[in-house]
Amino acid sequence: MFSSPRHWLARFSIALAFCAATAPHAAPGDLDTAGFGLGTGKVVTPIGSSIDYARAVALQPDGKIVVAGVCDNGSSYDFCLARFLPTGALDTSFNATGKVFTPIGPNTDYATAVALQPDGKIVAAGECYNGANYDFCLARFLPSGALDTSFNAIGTVITPIGSGNDSATAVALQPDGKIVVAGVCDNGSSYDFCLARFLPTGVLDTRFNATGTVMTSIGMSRDIANAIALQPDGKIVVIGYCYSGTNDDFCLARFLPSGALDASFNAIGTVIAPIGSSDDTATAAALQPDGKIVVTGYCYNGTDYDFCLARFLPNGTLDTSFNSTGKILTPIGSSEDYARAIALQPDGKIVVAGRCFHGTNNDFCLARFLPSGALDTSFNATGTVITPIGSSNDYATAVALQPDGKIVAGGYCSNGSSEDFCLARYEGGPFDARNCSMDIDGDGLVLATTDSLIHARVALGITGPAVIGGITFAPHATRNTWPLIRDYLVTQCGMSLVP
């Protein structure tokens, strides 16, 4: 039955006013047993013939979960992807089986990172054997799971960077569609941070450092880049760990869009920061809306390794408003705790995931921190949670936040004889109920020419791309397509809208 404009407007206004007053959810930190994994909150899925290592997770606007990694094809290893429905079941509209194997080089191929384009295409990056050593490699997939032959004509690309082995560990997409890949490359005697930027066609972007690639030495010898983050102004932040002369420390580098180091960042463009008492390994990073950089990893406490975090100001110095020192070490299990992934909630809380030793083996573990650096005791009462998934060791390598605040952790888990892809979904609460406001495009402002216009069109019953027709979004808007806006209105504002 047709709904009048007045009816739509009333529904929208009520959603905005009362979105927090929804049915009660399970406690933050609980597994989502109501909607994921057939009542268990977790899923274990074999992909290849034996060993399957999931390395990265990305969430589509429709709630589907894309997982990328490396899988055994029976004789070697290939890039592999799986796509799951919001329930945790494999999505059989993806390559008919829910999973894809893709050989790229002549032998071993490892996917370590994944990113989703606004048009639904999937970019996976990693390292591939070229016959002599390893190079950066990428593959781009259509939403169907097929390789996208508009990308380098075959859907894949292999790119040497240094003089020997090169390993891509992170990928990010610029608003203009260019693909930035970071990793570690052989400089002939040791390893350096390295980056490559590709055009949407799959060729190197020669406007980036004239060659499309950059290698940057930071510490005394080995510099290992593990994560990348793009600032709204186009600057590129890369984090990892670097040898300081006595041990490994957190290190960061910030690059201008041209590929040059940004001298406004710690005066030289790079930072080395000791965190624990000895070796510190930075594995993941996230940018706050205020420009601060949050880095996580694992640090030596004098006896074993703990989750650790550091927060840096935009100028590269430690942020002493974070735990008074800018850094924190947090034990979780009975001994070794390794943080591998990070995500920032809209309310400023910091979610970290990894694996922790729990007396007999390793399990998934998460910690949630307040913006101050203190553990958030609303999360499982302690701020941390340890979750066994498979029959033995479980390794969380990635984490992502759904728009409704639920937390998806992905990785690989033992099935007793080898490893499979595995996922767990946790309740996020209390913000997981609703996070609705009039800032529909997520640019931090409520404007008549964007948010109010979208509001009026939706209230009039308009759906589809017509809702955003003729609207110019700010470069930093987080919701600038109809699928993203619809997902926000449905999940956060409680509306019922057709695609």
C-alpha positions in Angstrom: 0.0 0.0 0.0 1.3 3.5 -0.9 2.6 5.5 2.1 2.0 9.2 2.1 4.9 11.7 2.4 3.6 12.7 5.8 3.7 9.0 6.9 7.3 8.7 5.6 8.4 11.9 7.3 6.8 10.8 10.6 8.5 7.4 10.4 11.9 9.0 9.7 11.5 11.6 12.5 10.4 8.9 15.0 13.4 6.8 14.0 15.8 9.7 14.7 14.2 10.5 18.0 13.7 7.0 19.4 16.4 4.9 17.7 18.0 4.1 21.0 14.8 2.7 22.5 15.0 -0.7 20.8 14.7 -4.2 22.0 17.4 -5.2 24.4 20.5 -6.8 23.0 22.9 -9.4 24.5 25.7 -8.0 26.6 28.7 -6.4 24.9 31.4 -9.1 24.3 28.9 -11.9 24.1 28.9 -14.1 21.0 26.0 -13.3 18.6 24.2 -16.6 19.1 20.9 -15.1 17.9 21.9 -14.4 14.3 25.3 -15.9 13.4 26.6 -19.4 13.1 23.4 -21.4 13.6 23.1 -20.3 17.2 26.8 -20.5 18.1 28.1 -17.1 17.1 31.0 -18.7 15.2 31.7 -20.4 12.0 34.5 -22.8 10.8 34.7 -23.3 7.1 37.2 -25.5 5.1 38.2 -23.9 1.8 41.0 -25.9 0.2 42.3 -29.4 0.6 44.1 -28.9 3.9 45.6 -25.6 5.2 43.5 -22.5 4.8 44.8 -19.2 6.4 42.4 -16.3 6.5 44.3 -13.0 6.6 41.8 -10.2 6.0 38.1 -9.4 6.3 36.0 -6.8 4.7 32.2 -6.0 5.1 30.0 -5.2 2.2 27.2 -2.6 2.6 24.7 -5.4 2.3 26.1 -7.2 5.4 28.0 -9.9 3.5 31.4 -10.8 4.8 34.4 -11.2 2.4 37.4 -13.1 3.7 40.7 -13.4 1.9 43.8 -15.5 2.5 45.9 -18.4 1.3 44.7 -21.9 0.7 46.2 -25.3 -0.2 45.2 -26.3 -3.8 46.6 -29.8 -3.4 50.1 -29.1 -4.6 50.8 -25.4 -3.7 49.0 -22.3 -2.4 46.7 -19.9 -4.1 44.9 -16.7 -3.3 41.5 -17.7 -2.0 38.4 -15.8 -1.0 35.2 -16.7 0.6 32.0 -14.7 1.0 29.6 -15.3 3.8 26.0 -14.2 4.3 25.2 -12.1 7.4 24.1 -15.4 9.0 27.6 -16.9 8.6 26.5 -19.3 5.8 28.5 -19.3 2.6 27.1 -17.1 -0.1 26.5 -19.4 -3.1 25.9 -16.4 -5.4 29.7 -15.9 -5.1 31.3 -18.3 -7.7 28.4 -20.8 -7.1 30.2 -22.2 -4.0 30.9 -19.1 -1.9 34.6 -19.5 -2.4 37.2 -18.8 -5.0 40.7 -20.1 -5.7 43.0 -18.0 -7.9 46.5 -18.9 -9.0 48.6 -15.9 -9.9 52.3 -16.8 -10.2 53.8 -20.1 -11.3 53.8 -21.5 -7.8 52.9 -20.1 -4.3 50.6 -17.1 -3.9 49.6 -15.6 -0.6 46.8 -13.1 -0.2 47.3 -10.9 2.9 45.0 -8.0 2.5 41.6 -7.1 0.9 39.6 -4.0 0.1 36.2 -3.3 -1.3 35.6 -0.8 -4.1 32.4 1.3 -4.1 31.2 -0.6 -7.2 31.4 -3.9 -5.3 34.6 -5.1 -6.9 37.1 -6.9 -4.5 40.8 -6.1 -4.5 43.1 -8.6 -2.9 46.8 -8.1 -2.4 49.7 -10.2 -1.3 52.9 -11.9 -2.5 53.4 -14.3 -5.4 56.3 -16.4 -6.5 57.6 -15.3 -9.9 59.9 -18.3 -10.4 62.8 -16.9 -8.6 61.5 -14.9 -5.7 58.4 -13.2 -4.4 56.8 -10.0 -5.7 53.8 -7.7 -4.9 50.7 -9.1 -6.5 47.1 -8.1 -6.8 43.9 -9.6 -8.1 40.6 -7.8 -8.6 37.3 -9.7 -8.6 33.8 -8.9 -9.8 31.0 -9.1 -7.2 30.2 -12.5 -8.8 33.6 -13.9 -7.8 35.0 -13.9 -11.3 38.3 -12.2 -12.1 37.8 -8.6 -13.4 39.5 -8.7 -16.8 39.4 -4.9 -17.0 42.2 -5.0 -14.4 45.5 -5.5 -16.3 43.6 -7.5 -19.0 43.6 -10.7 -16.9 42.4 -9.6 -13.5 45.8 -10.0 -11.8 49.1 -8.3 -11.7 52.6 -9.2 -10.4 55.0 -6.2 -9.7 58.6 -6.4 -8.5 59.7 -3.6 -6.3 63.0 -4.3 -4.6 66.0 -6.5 -5.6 64.7 -9.7 -4.1 61.7 -10.8 -2.2 58.8 -8.3 -1.9 55.8 -8.9 0.3 52.6 -6.8 0.2 50.9 -6.7 3.6 48.3 -4.0 3.3 46.0 -2.4 0.7 43.9 0.8 0.7 41.7 2.5 -1.9 41.9 6.2 -2.6 38.7 8.1 -3.4 39.8 8.4 -7.0 40.0 4.7 -7.4 43.8 4.3 -7.2 45.1 1.4 -5.2 47.8 1.9 -2.6 49.7 -1.2 -1.5 52.3 -1.3 1.3 54.7 -4.0 2.4 58.3 -5.0 2.8 60.9 -5.2 0.1 64.5 -6.4 -0.2 66.9 -3.5 -0.7 69.9 -5.8 -1.5 71.2 -6.1 2.1 68.1 -5.9 4.3 64.4 -4.9 4.1 62.7 -1.5 3.8 59.1 -0.2 3.9 57.8 -0.1 0.4 54.7 1.2 -1.4 53.2 0.9 -4.8 50.3 2.9 -6.2 48.2 1.4 -9.1 45.7 3.1 -11.4 42.3 1.5 -11.5 43.4 -0.3 -14.7 46.1 -2.2 -12.8 49.1 -0.4 -14.1 51.6 1.5 -11.9 50.8 5.2 -11.3 53.9 7.0 -12.5 52.7 10.2 -10.8 53.7 8.5 -7.6 57.4 9.0 -7.1 57.8 9.0 -10.9 57.9 5.1 -11.0 54.8 4.1 -9.1 56.8 2.7 -6.3 58.7 3.9 -3.2 61.2 2.2 -0.9 62.0 3.9 2.5 64.7 3.0 5.0 63.7 3.9 8.6 65.7 1.9 11.2 69.2 0.5 11.4 68.4 -2.5 9.2 65.1 -4.4 8.8 61.9 -2.3 8.4 58.7 -4.3 8.1 55.5 -2.5 7.1 52.3 -4.2 8.2 49.5 -1.7 7.8 48.4 1.4 5.8 45.8 4.1 6.4 44.8 7.0 4.1 44.2 10.4 5.6 41.3 12.6 4.2 44.0 15.0 2.8 45.5 12.2 0.7 48.5 11.6 2.9 49.5 7.9 3.4 50.4 6.6 6.8 52.3 3.3 6.9 53.1 1.5 10.2 55.2 -1.5 11.1 58.3 -2.4 13.1 61.9 -1.3 12.6 65.2 -2.4 14.1 66.5 0.4 16.3 70.0 -1.0 16.8 69.2 -3.2 19.8 65.6 -4.5 19.2 62.5 -4.0 17.2 60.2 -1.0 17.9 57.0 0.5 16.5 57.7 2.7 13.5 55.6 4.9 11.3 56.1 6.8 8.1 53.9 9.3 6.4 54.0 10.1 2.7 52.6 12.9 0.7 50.3 12.0 -2.2 53.3 12.4 -4.5 55.2 9.6 -2.7 57.7 11.8 -0.9 58.1 11.6 2.9 56.0 14.2 4.7 58.5 16.4 6.6 55.6 17.8 8.8 55.5 14.4 10.4 58.2 14.3 13.2 60.3 16.7 11.0 61.7 13.8 8.9 58.5 11.9 7.9 59.2 8.9 10.1 59.0 7.9 13.7 60.5 5.0 15.8 58.8 4.5 19.2 59.8 1.9 21.8 56.8 0.6 23.7 57.7 -2.4 25.8 60.9 -3.5 27.5 62.4 -5.1 24.4 60.9 -6.2 21.0 57.7 -4.4 19.9 55.9 -5.5 16.7 53.2 -3.1 15.3 50.7 -5.0 13.2 47.7 -2.7 12.6 46.6 0.9 12.6 43.5 3.1 12.4 43.0 6.8 12.0 40.7 8.7 14.4 38.5 11.5 13.0 40.7 14.0 14.7 43.7 12.8 12.8 45.3 10.9 15.7 46.9 7.5 14.7 46.2 4.5 16.8 48.7 1.6 16.4 48.4 -1.9 17.9 50.6 -5.0 18.0 52.4 -7.1 20.5 55.2 -6.0 22.9 57.6 -7.8 25.2 56.8 -7.2 28.9 60.1 -8.7 30.2 58.7 -12.2 30.4 56.4 -12.7 27.4 54.3 -10.7 24.9 51.1 -8.6 25.6 48.6 -6.7 23.5 50.0 -3.2 23.2 48.8 0.1 21.8 50.2 3.5 21.1 48.5 6.7 20.0 50.2 9.4 18.0 49.3 13.0 17.4 49.0 14.1 13.7 52.6 15.6 14.1 54.0 12.2 14.9 54.6 12.6 18.6 53.1 10.3 21.2 49.7 11.5 22.5 50.1 11.7 26.3 46.4 12.1 26.8 46.3 8.3 26.0 47.1 6.5 29.2 49.3 9.5 30.2 52.2 8.1 28.2 50.7 7.6 24.8 51.2 3.8 25.1 49.8 0.8 27.0 50.5 -2.9 27.5 47.6 -5.2 28.3 47.9 -8.9 29.3 44.9 -11.0 28.4 45.7 -14.7 28.4 48.0 -16.7 30.7 51.1 -15.9 28.7 51.6 -14.9 25.0 49.1 -12.4 23.6 49.4 -11.2 20.0 47.3 -8.4 18.7 46.8 -8.5 14.9 43.9 -6.1 14.0 42.2 -2.9 15.1 38.9 -1.1 14.5 37.5 2.2 15.8 33.9 2.5 16.9 31.9 5.6 16.1 31.9 6.4 19.9 35.7 6.4 19.9 36.2 3.1 21.6 39.0 0.9 20.2 38.6 -2.7 19.4 41.7 -4.9 19.1 41.7 -8.6 18.1 44.3 -11.3 18.0 45.2 -14.6 19.6 46.0 -15.3 23.2 47.4 -18.4 24.9 44.8 -19.7 27.3 46.6 -22.4 29.3 46.6 -25.2 26.7 46.4 -23.5 23.3 45.7 -20.3 21.5 42.2 -18.8 21.1 40.6 -15.8 19.5 40.8 -12.8 21.9 39.5 -9.3 21.8 40.0 -6.2 24.0 38.0 -3.0 23.9 39.6 0.3 25.1 38.0 3.6 26.0 39.4 6.7 24.2 41.5 7.3 27.3 43.3 4.0 26.9 41.6 2.3 29.8 40.0 -1.0 29.3 36.2 -0.7 28.7 34.6 -2.8 31.4 31.2 -2.6 29.8 32.8 -5.2 27.4 32.5 -8.6 29.0 32.9 -7.0 32.4 36.7 -7.0 32.1 37.3 -5.3 28.7 38.6 -8.5 27.2 37.2 -11.8 26.0 38.9 -15.1 25.0 36.9 -17.4 22.7 37.8 -21.0 21.6 36.6 -21.6 18.1 38.1 -24.8 16.6 39.4 -28.0 18.3 42.8 -26.6 19.1 44.7 -23.4 18.1 42.7 -20.4 16.8 44.3 -17.3 15.4 42.3 -14.1 14.8 44.0 -12.0 12.2 41.3 -9.4 11.3 38.4 -7.5 12.8 35.6 -5.4 11.3 32.7 -3.4 12.7 29.2 -3.8 11.3 27.0 -0.7 11.1 24.9 -2.1 13.9 28.0 -2.2 16.1 28.5 -6.0 16.1 32.1 -7.0 15.9 33.3 -9.6 13.3 36.6 -11.3 14.0 38.2 -13.5 11.3 41.2 -15.8 11.1 42.0 -19.4 10.9 41.3 -22.3 13.3 42.5 -25.8 13.8 40.1 -28.6 12.8 42.3 -31.2 14.5 44.6 -31.9 11.5 44.9 -28.6 9.6 43.5 -25.1 9.6 40.2 -23.7 8.2 38.8 -20.2 7.7 36.9 -19.2 10.8 34.7 -16.3 12.0 33.2 -15.1 15.2 30.7 -12.3 15.7 30.3 -10.5 19.0 27.7 -8.1 20.3 29.0 -4.6 20.4 26.5 -2.7 22.5 25.5 -0.3 23.8 25.9 1.6 20.5 25.1 -1.4 18.5 21.4 -0.7 19.0 21.3 2.5 16.9 23.7 5.2 15.9 21.3 7.4 14.0 21.6 11.1 13.4 20.7 13.7 10.7 24.3 13.5 9.5 23.2 11.1 6.8 26.4 11.2 4.7 28.7 10.9 7.6 30.8 14.0 7.0 30.4 15.5 10.5 27.9 18.2 9.4 24.2 18.5 8.8 23.7 20.5 5.6 20.6 21.5 3.6 22.2 20.6 0.3 23.1 17.0 1.3 21.6 15.6 4.5 18.3 17.5 4.5 17.8 16.9 0.8 18.3 13.2 1.2 16.0 13.2 4.2 13.3 14.9 2.2 13.6 12.5 -0.7 13.4 9.5 1.4 10.4 11.0 3.3 8.7 11.4 -0.1 9.2 7.7 -0.8 12.1 8.0 -3.3 14.6 5.1 -3.2 17.5 4.0 -5.3 20.2 6.2 -6.9 17.6 9.0 -7.4 18.0 9.7 -3.7 21.5 11.2 -4.3 21.0 12.5 -7.8 22.7 15.8 -8.3 24.2 15.9 -4.8 27.9 16.7 -4.3 29.4 15.0 -1.3 32.4 16.2 0.8 35.6 14.2 0.0 35.6 12.8 3.6 31.9 11.8 3.6 31.7 8.1 4.6 28.3 7.5 3.0 28.2 8.7 -0.6 26.3 6.0 -2.5 22.8 4.8 -2.2 23.7 1.3 -0.9 25.8 2.9 1.9 23.1 5.5 2.8 20.3 2.8 2.7 22.4 0.5 4.9 22.8 3.4 7.4 19.1 4.3 7.4 18.0 0.6 7.8 20.5 -0.5 10.4 21.0 2.7 12.4 17.7 4.5 11.9 15.4 1.5 12.0 13.8 2.2 8.6 12.4 -0.3 6.1 13.5 0.7 2.6 13.5 -1.2 -0.7 16.9 -1.5 -2.5 
